[in-house]
Amino acid sequence: MASYLQVENLTKSFGADVIVSGITFGVAEGEKIGLIAKNGTGKSTLLNILAGEDTPDSGTVIYRNDLRVGYLPQMPTFEGSRSVMDTCLWGDDRQSQAVRDYEHALRSGDADAMTAAIQAMDNAGAWDYEDRFKQILTMLKIDDYDQPIAQLSGGQVKRVALAKLLISEPQMLILDEPTNHLDIDMIEWLENYLKRSYITLLMVTHDRYFLDNICNKILEMDQQSIYSYEGNYNYYLEKRAERIEAQNAAVERARNLLRTELDWMRRQPQARAHKAQYRIDAFYDLKERARVVHDPGDVRLNVNSTYIGNKIFTAHHVCKRFGDKVILNDLEYTFARYEKLGIVGDNGVGKSTFIKLLLDQLQPDSGYFEVGETVRFGYYSQEGIQFNPDKKVIDAVRDIAEEVYFDERNHYSASQFLNMFLFTVRDQQKLIAKLSGGEQRRLYLATVLMQKPNFLILDEPTNDLDIQTLGVLEDYLAKFKGCVIIVSHDRFFMDRTVDHTWVFQGDGVIKDFPGNYSEYRAWKEYHEREAAEQARANEKPRERQVYNNRDTSNKLTYKEKRELEQLNADIAALTEEKEQLDTLFASGETIDDVAQKAARYEQIKQQLDDMELRWLELSEKD
């Protein structure tokens, strides 16, 4: 396989903090690589450097000549006043410019602009490019091309960024958390697209199903080294466990040897003076190796919840709408003790609105929620909280509590509690502004849990958290002695944490499914197959009758003969008209009614498609 990218000894620092140190790896044609690391270890920094958005302190990044590379940042930003169409087609290449001008000319009705645009489309060979542009936008559920970017939600902006990327047909994609802010349907579409495509891929994502189903190689950044695994995410997990076990065994051997060497080094200087210098040097090397800790570095969430009674909450005929958009329609539900509910649905159907109604942050149009007296909510919101960026991590936690007291056996100082979330004493002295996005989300999670909730509500908790933190959070939720509601697009996270699922289907319709998301998906696909098979079965008697008619009399009726004759004449006339328009558009002459002629051209193409299909049906009987 041809080499697409070679990275050699890449190093990047911010002040005294070394983010990336001596990283070396390569990407070959056709590889689909997942990059995994803990928050704060420089994943996004590395991708920014590879995409040319940042520069390294030292080292080289070498791409194959003329390689088309597309980059999707974690939080794409565009000029707010620009339309969706202009954003997707914004570029200096001839095809983007031609399609952009053609679409504007179509909308303006300017005859001169239309003539020039059609000529430019022909010269740039951009007609197929326009078809791909519209096809990709349709697949990503983007239908309003003229809508300004400023009016879009975060998920819509992410879809526009994806569309812009895929329309340009890059040979290699660099994706930073591509599933963030996408709903599950869009994630599954993107997963299938990338899996089927031969495109070369390097991505950072926390979505483990996404990693496992797409990637054929995993790179792990750990302790300023990079490890390569030729396989998917499941294979990586197995081999990583073996690597850590082997490294820990090697460290233990080094420590045993260190004890012997330490005894020798501690002798009187006179006794050591005549010993070989190489042994003294080897001692210090051994000392460094014995200090290394090969530990997964997981967050330890051994915090307890407060007591929760039998009465949790009851929804009494709750209704909510925004204008014509129905969010909840006469919702009645009694939430049980220790229930763990997952909520899924397309963006904009009301998942977060339901949570805000439950927490009394929004008021229903009618009906009400009756909440039990012992319920203590802990809300981890999609938006997060605004930490003071000029504060130190430890001070932000001390503002909430100097000591976190759960019971007589479990109470921690603010510093001890932060250490449970992988914030070392040194990290606790950092300014919040210096933390990565994932580290800030981990700090936010700590501030939610330190308040000892017995009812956790997690709205998109997987965004920006690393895989290690997610794994331990899943284990914590499995043992959590309280109630849980989770809104998430992360299928793996949902499968591990919830016991039943609400599917928000729009227009206030909620389906309560007794299982996790994968079980719901399997149930849905089964019923869709059954419905399709039933529809085919209903069509078979009619199809058999047609077949039998052909057996007994494979001849056209008088009416069909007349229809076939008319089709021959109409197809010939339309084909001639189409050829005339082709010649006119290619001539470069001024066309007074160009907008009408362009519309007529599209109409002729559609009519010819329909007529030729009917002609084929009749010709089989002739």
C-alpha positions in Angstrom: 0.0 0.0 0.0 1.2 3.5 -0.8 2.2 5.8 2.0 -0.2 8.7 2.4 1.3 10.3 5.6 4.5 10.0 7.6 5.0 11.7 10.9 8.5 11.7 12.4 9.6 12.8 15.9 6.7 15.3 16.4 6.9 17.5 19.5 4.7 20.2 20.7 4.7 22.2 24.0 2.6 25.0 25.5 4.9 26.7 27.9 6.3 24.2 30.3 3.7 21.6 29.4 4.8 19.0 26.8 1.7 18.0 24.9 3.2 15.7 22.2 6.7 14.4 22.5 8.6 12.5 19.8 5.6 11.0 18.1 6.3 8.8 15.0 3.8 6.9 12.9 2.6 6.5 9.4 -0.8 6.2 7.5 -1.0 4.0 4.4 -3.6 4.1 1.6 -6.9 2.4 2.6 -6.1 2.3 6.4 -8.9 3.4 8.7 -7.2 4.3 12.0 -8.7 5.2 15.3 -6.5 7.4 17.6 -7.1 6.7 21.3 -5.8 8.6 24.4 -6.9 10.0 27.7 -8.1 13.6 27.8 -5.4 16.2 27.9 -2.7 14.0 26.2 -2.8 16.0 22.9 -5.2 14.2 20.5 -6.8 17.3 19.2 -3.4 19.2 19.2 -1.9 16.4 17.1 -4.8 16.5 14.6 -4.6 20.3 14.3 -0.9 19.9 13.4 -1.6 17.2 10.8 -4.3 19.4 9.3 -2.0 22.4 9.1 -4.0 24.4 11.7 -1.0 24.4 14.1 2.7 24.0 13.9 5.0 21.6 15.9 8.0 22.7 17.9 10.0 20.1 16.0 9.6 17.0 13.8 8.1 16.6 10.3 4.7 15.9 8.7 5.0 14.6 5.2 2.0 13.9 2.9 2.1 12.2 -0.5 2.3 14.8 -3.3 -1.1 16.0 -4.5 -3.0 14.1 -1.8 -6.5 15.6 -1.2 -6.9 15.8 2.6 -10.2 16.8 4.4 -10.3 17.8 8.1 -13.3 17.9 10.4 -12.5 19.7 13.7 -14.2 18.9 16.9 -16.2 22.2 16.9 -16.4 23.4 13.3 -17.1 27.1 12.8 -18.3 29.0 9.8 -19.3 32.6 9.0 -22.8 33.0 10.4 -24.2 35.2 7.7 -23.2 32.7 4.9 -25.9 30.3 3.7 -25.7 26.5 3.9 -25.2 26.3 0.1 -22.4 28.9 0.1 -20.7 27.2 3.0 -20.7 23.8 1.5 -19.5 25.1 -1.9 -17.0 27.6 -0.5 -13.7 27.0 -2.3 -11.4 28.3 -5.1 -11.7 25.2 -7.3 -13.5 25.6 -10.6 -16.3 23.0 -9.8 -17.3 24.6 -6.5 -17.4 28.1 -8.1 -19.4 26.8 -11.1 -22.0 25.0 -9.0 -22.3 28.0 -6.6 -22.8 30.4 -9.5 -25.3 28.1 -11.2 -27.4 27.7 -8.1 -27.5 31.5 -7.5 -28.4 32.1 -11.1 -31.3 29.6 -10.9 -32.7 31.5 -7.9 -32.1 35.0 -9.4 -33.8 34.4 -12.8 -31.1 36.6 -14.4 -30.8 35.5 -18.1 -27.2 36.7 -18.6 -26.1 35.1 -15.3 -27.8 31.9 -16.2 -26.1 31.7 -19.6 -22.7 32.4 -18.1 -23.3 29.8 -15.3 -24.3 27.1 -17.7 -21.2 27.7 -19.8 -19.1 27.6 -16.6 -20.7 24.3 -15.5 -19.9 22.8 -19.0 -16.3 24.1 -18.9 -15.7 22.8 -15.4 -17.4 19.4 -15.9 -19.5 20.3 -12.8 -22.8 18.7 -13.5 -21.9 15.4 -11.7 -20.4 17.5 -8.9 -23.8 19.3 -8.5 -25.6 16.0 -8.4 -23.2 14.8 -5.6 -23.7 18.0 -3.7 -27.5 17.6 -3.6 -27.3 13.9 -2.9 -25.0 14.3 0.1 -27.1 17.1 1.6 -30.2 15.0 1.2 -28.6 12.0 2.9 -27.5 14.3 5.8 -31.1 15.7 6.1 -30.2 19.2 5.0 -32.9 20.6 2.8 -32.9 24.4 3.2 -29.9 25.5 1.2 -30.5 29.2 1.8 -30.7 29.1 5.6 -27.9 31.1 7.3 -25.4 29.2 9.4 -26.2 31.4 12.4 -29.7 29.9 12.6 -28.5 26.3 12.8 -28.1 24.1 15.9 -24.8 22.6 16.9 -25.8 19.3 15.3 -26.9 21.0 12.1 -23.6 22.8 11.8 -21.8 19.5 12.3 -23.8 18.0 9.5 -23.0 21.0 7.2 -19.3 20.5 8.0 -19.6 16.9 7.1 -21.4 17.6 3.9 -18.8 20.2 2.9 -16.1 17.6 3.6 -17.6 14.7 1.7 -18.6 16.8 -1.3 -15.0 17.7 -2.0 -14.2 13.9 -2.3 -10.9 13.8 -0.3 -8.7 10.8 -0.5 -7.9 11.0 3.2 -10.1 12.2 6.1 -9.0 13.5 9.5 -11.9 13.5 11.9 -12.0 14.9 15.4 -14.9 13.5 17.4 -17.2 13.2 14.3 -20.2 11.7 16.2 -20.5 14.6 18.7 -23.8 16.4 18.4 -25.1 14.0 15.8 -28.2 11.9 16.4 -28.1 8.1 16.3 -29.6 7.9 12.8 -26.9 10.2 11.4 -24.1 8.3 13.3 -25.3 5.1 11.7 -25.4 6.6 8.3 -21.9 8.1 8.6 -20.7 4.7 10.0 -22.0 2.9 6.9 -20.7 5.5 4.5 -17.1 5.3 5.9 -17.2 1.5 6.2 -18.3 1.1 2.5 -15.9 3.8 1.2 -12.2 3.1 0.3 -11.3 6.5 1.8 -8.3 6.6 4.1 -9.2 7.7 7.6 -7.5 8.9 10.8 -10.0 9.8 13.5 -10.4 10.5 17.2 -13.7 9.3 18.7 -15.1 8.0 22.0 -17.8 6.0 20.2 -16.7 2.4 20.6 -19.2 0.8 18.2 -18.1 3.4 15.6 -14.5 2.5 16.2 -15.1 -1.2 16.2 -17.2 -1.2 13.0 -15.0 1.0 10.9 -11.3 0.9 12.0 -8.8 -1.7 10.9 -6.0 -0.2 13.0 -5.8 1.5 16.4 -3.1 4.0 17.5 -2.9 4.6 21.3 -1.1 7.6 22.8 0.1 6.7 26.3 2.8 8.3 28.5 4.2 10.3 25.5 4.6 7.1 23.5 2.5 5.7 20.6 1.4 2.1 20.3 0.0 0.5 17.1 -2.5 -2.4 16.9 -3.5 -4.0 13.6 -7.2 -4.7 14.2 -10.4 -3.1 15.4 -11.3 -1.8 18.8 -12.0 -5.2 20.3 -8.6 -6.5 19.2 -7.0 -3.4 20.7 -8.6 -4.0 24.1 -7.2 -7.5 24.2 -3.7 -6.5 23.1 -3.6 -3.5 25.3 -4.3 -5.6 28.4 -1.5 -7.9 27.4 0.9 -5.0 26.9 0.1 -3.4 30.3 0.5 -6.8 32.0 3.9 -7.3 30.3 5.1 -3.8 31.1 4.1 -4.1 34.8 5.9 -7.4 35.0 9.0 -5.8 33.5 8.8 -2.9 36.0 8.5 -5.4 38.9 11.6 -7.3 37.7 13.4 -3.9 37.5 12.4 -3.1 41.1 13.7 -6.5 42.3 17.0 -5.9 40.6 17.0 -2.3 42.0 17.0 -3.6 45.5 20.2 -5.5 44.9 21.8 -2.6 43.1 20.7 -0.2 45.8 22.4 -2.2 48.5 25.7 -2.0 46.4 25.3 1.8 45.8 24.7 2.5 49.5 28.1 1.1 50.5 30.8 3.5 51.7 32.2 5.7 48.9 35.6 4.1 49.5 34.2 0.7 48.7 32.5 2.0 45.6 35.5 4.0 44.2 37.1 1.1 42.3 33.8 -0.3 40.9 33.1 0.1 37.2 31.5 3.4 36.1 29.1 1.5 33.8 27.5 -0.2 36.8 26.9 3.2 38.5 25.3 4.5 35.2 23.2 1.3 34.9 21.9 1.8 38.4 20.5 5.2 37.6 18.9 3.9 34.3 17.4 1.0 36.3 16.1 3.5 38.9 14.2 5.4 36.2 12.7 2.2 34.7 11.6 1.0 38.2 9.7 4.3 38.7 7.6 3.9 35.6 3.9 3.0 36.4 2.0 1.3 33.6 -1.5 1.8 34.9 -4.6 2.5 32.9 -5.1 5.6 34.9 -8.8 5.2 35.3 -11.1 7.5 37.2 -12.1 5.9 40.5 -15.8 6.8 41.1 -16.3 5.1 44.5 -18.7 7.8 45.7 -22.0 7.0 47.3 -25.5 8.4 46.7 -27.9 9.5 49.4 -31.0 7.5 50.4 -33.9 7.7 48.0 -37.5 6.7 48.9 -40.1 4.7 47.0 -41.8 7.8 45.5 -39.7 9.2 42.6 -41.8 11.2 40.2 -45.1 11.0 38.4 -46.0 12.8 35.2 -49.7 13.9 35.2 -51.0 14.6 31.7 -48.0 16.8 30.8 -48.2 18.7 27.5 -45.7 21.0 25.9 -45.4 22.6 22.5 -43.5 25.4 20.8 -45.8 26.9 18.3 -46.9 24.1 16.0 -44.2 21.8 17.2 -45.5 19.3 19.8 -42.9 18.1 22.3 -45.1 16.2 24.9 -48.7 15.2 24.4 -50.6 14.1 27.5 -47.6 12.3 29.1 -48.5 10.1 32.0 -45.8 8.0 33.7 -44.7 6.9 37.1 -41.0 6.5 37.5 -39.9 3.5 39.7 -37.2 3.3 42.3 -33.8 2.4 40.9 -35.1 2.7 37.3 -32.4 3.4 34.7 -34.0 5.0 31.6 -32.3 5.8 28.3 -33.8 8.4 25.9 -33.0 8.5 22.2 -34.5 10.3 19.2 -33.6 12.7 16.4 -32.2 16.2 17.2 -34.9 18.6 18.0 -37.7 16.2 19.0 -37.7 17.4 22.6 -35.3 15.1 24.7 -33.6 18.0 26.5 -36.9 19.9 26.8 -38.4 16.9 28.7 -35.5 17.0 31.2 -35.8 20.7 31.7 -39.6 20.3 32.4 -38.8 17.6 35.0 -36.2 19.8 36.7 -38.7 22.7 36.7 -36.4 24.8 34.5 -39.3 25.0 32.0 -43.0 25.0 32.6 -45.5 22.7 30.8 -48.4 24.1 28.9 -50.7 21.8 31.0 -50.3 19.0 33.5 -47.5 18.7 36.1 -44.7 16.6 37.6 -45.0 15.3 41.1 -41.6 14.7 42.6 -40.8 12.7 45.7 -39.5 14.5 48.8 -36.3 12.4 49.1 -35.3 12.9 45.5 -32.0 14.8 45.0 -31.2 15.5 41.4 -27.7 15.6 39.9 -27.9 17.2 36.5 -25.0 16.9 34.0 -26.2 19.1 31.1 -25.2 19.1 27.5 -24.2 22.7 27.7 -22.0 22.2 30.8 -21.3 24.9 33.3 -19.2 28.0 32.9 -16.2 27.7 35.1 -14.2 30.8 35.7 -11.2 30.3 33.4 -8.9 32.3 35.7 -9.5 30.0 38.7 -7.4 27.0 39.6 -9.0 23.6 39.5 -8.7 23.1 43.2 -10.3 26.5 43.9 -13.3 25.7 41.7 -14.1 22.6 43.7 -13.5 24.3 47.1 -16.0 27.0 46.1 -18.6 24.1 46.2 -17.2 22.3 49.3 -14.0 22.2 51.2 -14.8 18.6 52.2 -17.0 16.0 50.5 -18.8 13.9 53.1 -20.7 10.8 52.1 -20.7 8.9 55.4 -18.4 8.2 58.4 -16.2 5.9 56.3 -16.2 7.9 53.0 -15.3 11.5 53.3 -12.6 13.4 51.3 -10.9 16.7 51.1 -11.4 18.7 47.9 -7.9 17.6 46.8 -8.5 13.9 47.5 -11.8 14.0 45.7 -10.1 15.6 42.6 -7.4 12.9 42.7 -10.2 10.3 42.3 -10.9 12.0 38.9 -7.3 11.8 37.8 -6.4 15.4 38.7 -3.0 15.1 40.3 -1.8 17.6 42.8 0.1 19.4 40.0 -3.0 19.3 37.8 -5.1 20.8 40.6 -3.0 23.9 40.5 -3.6 24.5 36.8 -5.8 27.3 35.6 -9.1 26.0 34.2 -8.3 27.9 31.0 -5.3 25.5 30.5 -7.5 22.3 30.6 -8.6 20.5 27.5 -12.3 20.2 26.6 -12.3 16.7 27.9 -10.6 17.6 31.2 -13.1 20.4 31.8 -16.0 17.9 31.2 -14.4 15.5 33.7 -14.1 18.4 36.2 -17.8 19.1 35.6 -18.7 15.5 36.3 -16.8 15.6 39.6 -18.7 18.7 40.7 -22.0 17.0 39.9 -21.2 13.8 41.8 -19.7 15.5 44.8 -23.2 16.9 45.6 -24.3 13.3 46.4 -27.3 13.0 44.1 -29.6 10.0 44.3 -31.2 10.7 40.9 -28.7 11.3 38.1 -29.8 13.0 34.9 -27.1 12.9 32.2 -27.7 14.8 29.0 -25.1 13.8 26.4 -22.5 12.8 29.0 -20.2 11.1 26.5 -19.3 14.3 24.5 -15.6 15.0 25.1 -15.0 12.4 27.8 -12.3 9.9 26.9 -12.9 6.2 26.6 -11.3 5.3 29.9 -13.5 7.7 31.8 -16.6 6.5 30.0 -15.8 2.9 30.9 -15.5 3.6 34.6 -18.6 5.9 34.5 -20.5 2.9 33.1 -19.3 0.7 35.9 -20.3 3.3 38.4 -23.8 3.7 37.0 -24.2 -0.1 37.0 -23.6 -0.1 40.8 -25.4 3.3 41.5 -28.0 2.9 44.2 -30.4 5.5 42.8 -32.3 6.5 39.7 -30.8 7.4 36.3 -32.0 9.1 33.1 -29.6 9.3 30.2 -29.9 11.1 27.0 -27.2 10.0 24.6 -26.3 9.2 21.0 -23.6 6.8 22.2 -25.0 3.3 21.5 -22.3 1.5 23.5 -22.8 3.7 26.6 -26.6 3.2 26.4 -26.4 -0.5 26.0 -24.2 -0.8 29.1 -26.2 1.5 31.4 -30.0 1.5 30.8 -32.7 -1.1 31.4 -35.4 0.4 29.1 -35.5 3.0 26.4 -37.8 5.9 25.5 -37.8 6.6 21.7 -38.9 10.2 21.0 -40.5 9.8 17.6 -41.7 13.4 17.1 -45.1 15.1 17.4 -45.2 14.2 21.1 -45.1 10.5 20.4 -42.9 8.5 22.8 -42.4 4.7 22.5 -41.4 2.9 25.7 -39.2 -0.1 24.8 -38.3 -2.7 27.4 -34.6 -3.0 26.6 -31.4 -1.1 25.6 -30.8 0.7 22.3 -29.3 -2.3 20.4 -32.3 -4.5 21.4 -34.7 -1.7 20.2 -32.8 -1.5 16.9 -32.9 -5.2 16.4 -36.7 -5.2 17.2 -37.3 -2.3 14.8 -35.3 -3.9 11.9 -37.2 -7.2 12.4 -40.6 -5.5 12.2 -39.5 -3.5 9.2 -38.4 -6.7 7.4 -41.7 -8.3 8.3 -43.7 -5.4 7.0 -41.7 -5.4 3.7 -42.2 -9.1 3.3 -45.9 -8.8 3.9 -46.1 -6.0 1.3 -44.3 -8.2 -1.2 -46.6 -11.1 -0.4 -49.6 -8.9 -1.0 -48.2 -8.0 -4.4 -47.5 -11.6 -5.5 -51.0 -12.6 -6.6 -51.2 -9.5 -8.9 -47.7 -10.2 -10.3 -48.6 -13.9 -10.9 -51.7 -12.8 -12.8 -49.7 -10.5 -15.1 -47.2 -13.4 -15.7 -50.0 -15.8 -16.5 -51.6 -13.3 -18.9 -48.3 -13.1 -20.7 -48.1 -16.8 -21.0 -51.6 -17.1 -22.6 -51.4 -14.0 -24.7 -48.1 -12.2 -24.9 -49.6 -9.6 -27.2 -50.3 -5.9 -26.9 -53.9 -4.8 -26.7 -55.1 -2.3 -29.3 -54.9 0.5 -26.7 -51.4 -0.4 -25.8 -50.3 -0.5 -29.5 -51.6 3.0 -29.9 -49.8 4.0 -26.7 -46.5 2.5 -27.9 -46.8 4.4 -31.2 -47.4 7.6 -29.4 -44.4 7.0 -27.1 -42.1 6.5 -30.1 -43.2 9.8 -31.5 -43.0 11.7 -28.2 -39.6 10.3 -27.2 -38.2 11.2 -30.6 -39.6 14.8 -30.3 -38.3 15.3 -26.7 -34.9 13.9 -27.6 -34.6 16.3 -30.5 -35.7 19.2 -28.2 -33.1 18.2 -25.6 -30.4 18.1 -28.2 -31.3 21.5 -29.4 -31.1 22.9 -25.9 -27.7 21.1 -25.4 -26.4 22.9 -28.5 -27.8 26.2 -27.4 -26.3 26.0 -23.9 -22.9 25.0 -25.3 -22.9 27.8 -28.0 -22.0 30.6 -25.6 -24.7 32.9 -27.2 -26.8 35.2 -25.2 -30.1 33.5 -24.2 -32.9 35.9 -23.3 -35.2 33.4 -21.5 -32.4 31.2 -20.2 -34.1 30.5 -16.8 -37.2 29.2 -18.5 -35.1 27.1 -20.9 -33.1 25.6 -18.0 -36.3 24.7 -16.3 -37.7 23.2 -19.5 -34.4 21.2 -19.9 -34.9 19.6 -16.4 -38.6 18.9 -17.3 -37.6 17.1 -20.5 -35.1 14.9 -18.8 -37.7 13.7 -16.3 -40.3 13.1 -19.0 -37.8 11.1 -21.1 -37.0 8.9 -18.0 -40.7 8.2 -17.4 -41.5 7.6 -21.1 -38.5 5.3 -21.7 -39.4 3.2 -18.6 -43.0 2.8 -20.0 -41.7 2.0 -23.5 -39.5 -0.8 -22.0 -42.6 -2.3 -20.3 -44.7 -2.3 -23.5 -41.8 -3.5 -25.7 -41.5 -6.7 -23.6 -45.0 -7.6 -24.6 -44.7 -6.7 -28.3 
